[in-house]
């Protein structure tokens, strides 16, 4: 039954809207064949590409009509990594947000593009703030579910047509593999629920208390709508959240985006190694520390 549903989703992908045609064609020419999956790298996590030595790399500004981020820590590029088994993976470095003034079609453009190119799986990453003292900065939350109570109609307008999904958009098999493999690397890893808000303001202390009581361990300004859109398009979605700071009411001082970037720089290399192992596992390639493609000859 699962395979039948997946094939049906793939047949429908030719009808995906919200993807600039010229950008899609350029990426299709770049991939030159089936796409295994896609990774979206959040704030401060761009170092992963240094491990993979991508076969090709483009600035998103070179893709006609593709939305461009204006937030520090989101460089705005897409890279193609090709693994030993021949599996191709697109890596989007940075994302755009609702608080930058973008509509849903733009916020989910990378997800829709990956689906249109035939990807089977989607790995989303982000930086988040902790809503409880036991979820300490430097931890990685493997997302099993999410809340998006305060997004309102902005997040729903322009969704990919189709019947409503039921339940969590996160694929249990992919999520379980992520939790196991990240735990094996020694990272402080936990399962949990993510709250996604519109931003750009950080949550107030009262909102943090509400989010905690509703059952979320961390809060961010992205990811949840991307996950929903990916699942609606038939992608097997998993998401990782690097907890970079305590939220308002738990933090000792005022919140600063520089703290997010700093924590990403400290934990990012370790998380990059873990994501490397996870993606190789999903691509069926051997787990090893070498780059996905050999270095160019000197």
PyMOL commands that set and color helices and strands:
alter all, ss='L'
color gray80, all
select helices_A, chain A and resi 2-15+21-31+48-52+60-62+98-100+104-107+109-116+153-156+172-184+205-214+224-232+257-283
alter helices_A, ss='H'
color red, helices_A
select strands_A, chain A and resi 37-41+56-59+77-82+88-93+121-130+140-147+189-196+218-220+236-246
alter strands_A, ss='S'
color yellow, strands_A
deselect
rebuild
show_as cartoon
